Amino acid sequence: MNCVICKQGKTQSGTTTVTLEREGITVVFKNVLAQVCGNCGEPYVDEETSKKLLEAAEQAARSGVLVDVREYTTAMV
């Protein structure tokens, strides 16, 4: 896919870090599978992965954490 940010690079399989913040709660997911632009580094996470990340962040928020750093695995949620 062509990068929509720099409009010059093509994406390739890789990983990224996703940080989600809401109402004073921060959840960080490391090594999330993504398509990453070879030119500017912009990551693109697919819809299924995004859904899993949001569900995991919601569970963390309900458990009362303020800051949480997690290693992403495909078996999450």
mmCIF file of the C-alpha atoms, coordinates in Angstrom:
data_MODEL
# 
_entry.id   MODEL 
# 
loop_
_atom_site.group_PDB 
_atom_site.id 
_atom_site.type_symbol 
_atom_site.label_atom_id 
_atom_site.label_alt_id 
_atom_site.label_comp_id 
_atom_site.label_asym_id 
_atom_site.label_entity_id 
_atom_site.label_seq_id 
_atom_site.pdbx_PDB_ins_code 
_atom_site.Cartn_x 
_atom_site.Cartn_y 
_atom_site.Cartn_z 
_atom_site.occupancy 
_atom_site.B_iso_or_equiv 
_atom_site.pdbx_formal_charge 
_atom_site.auth_seq_id 
_atom_site.auth_comp_id 
_atom_site.auth_asym_id 
_atom_site.auth_atom_id 
_atom_site.pdbx_PDB_model_num 
ATOM 1  C CA . MET A 1 1  ? 0.000   0.000   0.000  1.00 0.00 ? 1  MET A CA 1 
ATOM 2  C CA . ASN A 1 2  ? 1.155   3.565   -0.584 1.00 0.00 ? 2  ASN A CA 1 
ATOM 3  C CA . CYS A 1 3  ? 1.650   5.740   2.488  1.00 0.00 ? 3  CYS A CA 1 
ATOM 4  C CA . VAL A 1 4  ? -1.086  8.353   2.871  1.00 0.00 ? 4  VAL A CA 1 
ATOM 5  C CA . ILE A 1 5  ? 1.177   10.566  5.001  1.00 0.00 ? 5  ILE A CA 1 
ATOM 6  C CA . CYS A 1 6  ? 4.332   11.019  2.899  1.00 0.00 ? 6  CYS A CA 1 
ATOM 7  C CA . LYS A 1 7  ? 2.752   9.791   -0.352 1.00 0.00 ? 7  LYS A CA 1 
ATOM 8  C CA . GLN A 1 8  ? 6.148   8.457   -1.452 1.00 0.00 ? 8  GLN A CA 1 
ATOM 9  C CA . GLY A 1 9  ? 6.747   5.286   0.516  1.00 0.00 ? 9  GLY A CA 1 
ATOM 10 C CA . LYS A 1 10 ? 5.320   1.799   0.329  1.00 0.00 ? 10 LYS A CA 1 
ATOM 11 C CA . THR A 1 11 ? 4.362   -0.122  3.427  1.00 0.00 ? 11 THR A CA 1 
ATOM 12 C CA . GLN A 1 12 ? 5.841   -3.408  4.527  1.00 0.00 ? 12 GLN A CA 1 
ATOM 13 C CA . SER A 1 13 ? 5.172   -5.784  7.403  1.00 0.00 ? 13 SER A CA 1 
ATOM 14 C CA . GLY A 1 14 ? 6.682   -4.696  10.695 1.00 0.00 ? 14 GLY A CA 1 
ATOM 15 C CA . THR A 1 15 ? 5.832   -3.718  14.252 1.00 0.00 ? 15 THR A CA 1 
ATOM 16 C CA . THR A 1 16 ? 5.045   -0.515  16.098 1.00 0.00 ? 16 THR A CA 1 
ATOM 17 C CA . THR A 1 17 ? 4.215   0.808   19.547 1.00 0.00 ? 17 THR A CA 1 
ATOM 18 C CA . VAL A 1 18 ? 0.628   1.964   20.104 1.00 0.00 ? 18 VAL A CA 1 
ATOM 19 C CA . THR A 1 19 ? -0.183  4.348   22.960 1.00 0.00 ? 19 THR A CA 1 
ATOM 20 C CA . LEU A 1 20 ? -3.825  4.854   23.952 1.00 0.00 ? 20 LEU A CA 1 
ATOM 21 C CA . GLU A 1 21 ? -4.806  7.623   26.376 1.00 0.00 ? 21 GLU A CA 1 
ATOM 22 C CA . ARG A 1 22 ? -8.155  8.543   27.863 1.00 0.00 ? 22 ARG A CA 1 
ATOM 23 C CA . GLU A 1 23 ? -9.209  10.415  30.980 1.00 0.00 ? 23 GLU A CA 1 
ATOM 24 C CA . GLY A 1 24 ? -5.819  10.169  32.683 1.00 0.00 ? 24 GLY A CA 1 
ATOM 25 C CA . ILE A 1 25 ? -5.246  6.504   31.775 1.00 0.00 ? 25 ILE A CA 1 
ATOM 26 C CA . THR A 1 26 ? -2.380  5.501   29.488 1.00 0.00 ? 26 THR A CA 1 
ATOM 27 C CA . VAL A 1 27 ? -1.987  2.024   28.006 1.00 0.00 ? 27 VAL A CA 1 
ATOM 28 C CA . VAL A 1 28 ? 1.050   1.237   25.834 1.00 0.00 ? 28 VAL A CA 1 
ATOM 29 C CA . PHE A 1 29 ? 1.272   -1.816  23.584 1.00 0.00 ? 29 PHE A CA 1 
ATOM 30 C CA . LYS A 1 30 ? 4.722   -2.745  22.285 1.00 0.00 ? 30 LYS A CA 1 
ATOM 31 C CA . ASN A 1 31 ? 5.517   -4.838  19.188 1.00 0.00 ? 31 ASN A CA 1 
ATOM 32 C CA . VAL A 1 32 ? 2.086   -4.485  17.569 1.00 0.00 ? 32 VAL A CA 1 
ATOM 33 C CA . LEU A 1 33 ? 1.914   -6.029  14.093 1.00 0.00 ? 33 LEU A CA 1 
ATOM 34 C CA . ALA A 1 34 ? 1.497   -3.293  11.481 1.00 0.00 ? 34 ALA A CA 1 
ATOM 35 C CA . GLN A 1 35 ? 2.223   -2.201  7.958  1.00 0.00 ? 35 GLN A CA 1 
ATOM 36 C CA . VAL A 1 36 ? 5.007   0.386   8.223  1.00 0.00 ? 36 VAL A CA 1 
ATOM 37 C CA . CYS A 1 37 ? 6.026   2.942   5.594  1.00 0.00 ? 37 CYS A CA 1 
ATOM 38 C CA . GLY A 1 38 ? 9.576   2.332   4.421  1.00 0.00 ? 38 GLY A CA 1 
ATOM 39 C CA . ASN A 1 39 ? 10.056  6.055   3.784  1.00 0.00 ? 39 ASN A CA 1 
ATOM 40 C CA . CYS A 1 40 ? 8.613   7.937   6.779  1.00 0.00 ? 40 CYS A CA 1 
ATOM 41 C CA . GLY A 1 41 ? 7.917   5.118   9.262  1.00 0.00 ? 41 GLY A CA 1 
ATOM 42 C CA . GLU A 1 42 ? 4.165   5.778   9.590  1.00 0.00 ? 42 GLU A CA 1 
ATOM 43 C CA . PRO A 1 43 ? 2.506   2.606   10.960 1.00 0.00 ? 43 PRO A CA 1 
ATOM 44 C CA . TYR A 1 44 ? -0.883  1.270   9.878  1.00 0.00 ? 44 TYR A CA 1 
ATOM 45 C CA . VAL A 1 45 ? -2.673  -1.201  12.159 1.00 0.00 ? 45 VAL A CA 1 
ATOM 46 C CA . ASP A 1 46 ? -5.481  -3.315  10.697 1.00 0.00 ? 46 ASP A CA 1 
ATOM 47 C CA . GLU A 1 47 ? -9.074  -3.172  11.931 1.00 0.00 ? 47 GLU A CA 1 
ATOM 48 C CA . GLU A 1 48 ? -8.996  -6.486  13.822 1.00 0.00 ? 48 GLU A CA 1 
ATOM 49 C CA . THR A 1 49 ? -5.810  -5.555  15.681 1.00 0.00 ? 49 THR A CA 1 
ATOM 50 C CA . SER A 1 50 ? -7.206  -2.100  16.492 1.00 0.00 ? 50 SER A CA 1 
ATOM 51 C CA . LYS A 1 51 ? -10.322 -3.707  17.952 1.00 0.00 ? 51 LYS A CA 1 
ATOM 52 C CA . LYS A 1 52 ? -8.222  -6.031  20.148 1.00 0.00 ? 52 LYS A CA 1 
ATOM 53 C CA . LEU A 1 53 ? -6.109  -3.105  21.367 1.00 0.00 ? 53 LEU A CA 1 
ATOM 54 C CA . LEU A 1 54 ? -9.164  -1.021  22.268 1.00 0.00 ? 54 LEU A CA 1 
ATOM 55 C CA . GLU A 1 55 ? -10.775 -3.953  24.110 1.00 0.00 ? 55 GLU A CA 1 
ATOM 56 C CA . ALA A 1 56 ? -7.577  -4.654  26.068 1.00 0.00 ? 56 ALA A CA 1 
ATOM 57 C CA . ALA A 1 57 ? -7.226  -0.958  26.953 1.00 0.00 ? 57 ALA A CA 1 
ATOM 58 C CA . GLU A 1 58 ? -10.844 -0.854  28.130 1.00 0.00 ? 58 GLU A CA 1 
ATOM 59 C CA . GLN A 1 59 ? -10.238 -3.895  30.369 1.00 0.00 ? 59 GLN A CA 1 
ATOM 60 C CA . ALA A 1 60 ? -7.132  -2.224  31.801 1.00 0.00 ? 60 ALA A CA 1 
ATOM 61 C CA . ALA A 1 61 ? -9.094  0.958   32.519 1.00 0.00 ? 61 ALA A CA 1 
ATOM 62 C CA . ARG A 1 62 ? -11.856 -1.006  34.269 1.00 0.00 ? 62 ARG A CA 1 
ATOM 63 C CA . SER A 1 63 ? -9.241  -2.727  36.440 1.00 0.00 ? 63 SER A CA 1 
ATOM 64 C CA . GLY A 1 64 ? -8.129  0.661   37.744 1.00 0.00 ? 64 GLY A CA 1 
ATOM 65 C CA . VAL A 1 65 ? -4.695  1.098   36.197 1.00 0.00 ? 65 VAL A CA 1 
ATOM 66 C CA . LEU A 1 66 ? -3.364  4.569   35.438 1.00 0.00 ? 66 LEU A CA 1 
ATOM 67 C CA . VAL A 1 67 ? -0.365  3.478   33.340 1.00 0.00 ? 67 VAL A CA 1 
ATOM 68 C CA . ASP A 1 68 ? 0.081   0.051   31.782 1.00 0.00 ? 68 ASP A CA 1 
ATOM 69 C CA . VAL A 1 69 ? 2.750   -1.188  29.356 1.00 0.00 ? 69 VAL A CA 1 
ATOM 70 C CA . ARG A 1 70 ? 2.102   -4.493  27.614 1.00 0.00 ? 70 ARG A CA 1 
ATOM 71 C CA . GLU A 1 71 ? 3.760   -6.709  25.049 1.00 0.00 ? 71 GLU A CA 1 
ATOM 72 C CA . TYR A 1 72 ? 1.278   -7.256  22.227 1.00 0.00 ? 72 TYR A CA 1 
ATOM 73 C CA . THR A 1 73 ? 0.423   -10.845 21.358 1.00 0.00 ? 73 THR A CA 1 
ATOM 74 C CA . THR A 1 74 ? -2.064  -12.075 18.793 1.00 0.00 ? 74 THR A CA 1 
ATOM 75 C CA . ALA A 1 75 ? -3.791  -14.031 21.570 1.00 0.00 ? 75 ALA A CA 1 
ATOM 76 C CA . MET A 1 76 ? -4.820  -10.822 23.390 1.00 0.00 ? 76 MET A CA 1 
ATOM 77 C CA . VAL A 1 77 ? -8.428  -10.431 24.501 1.00 0.00 ? 77 VAL A CA 1 
# 
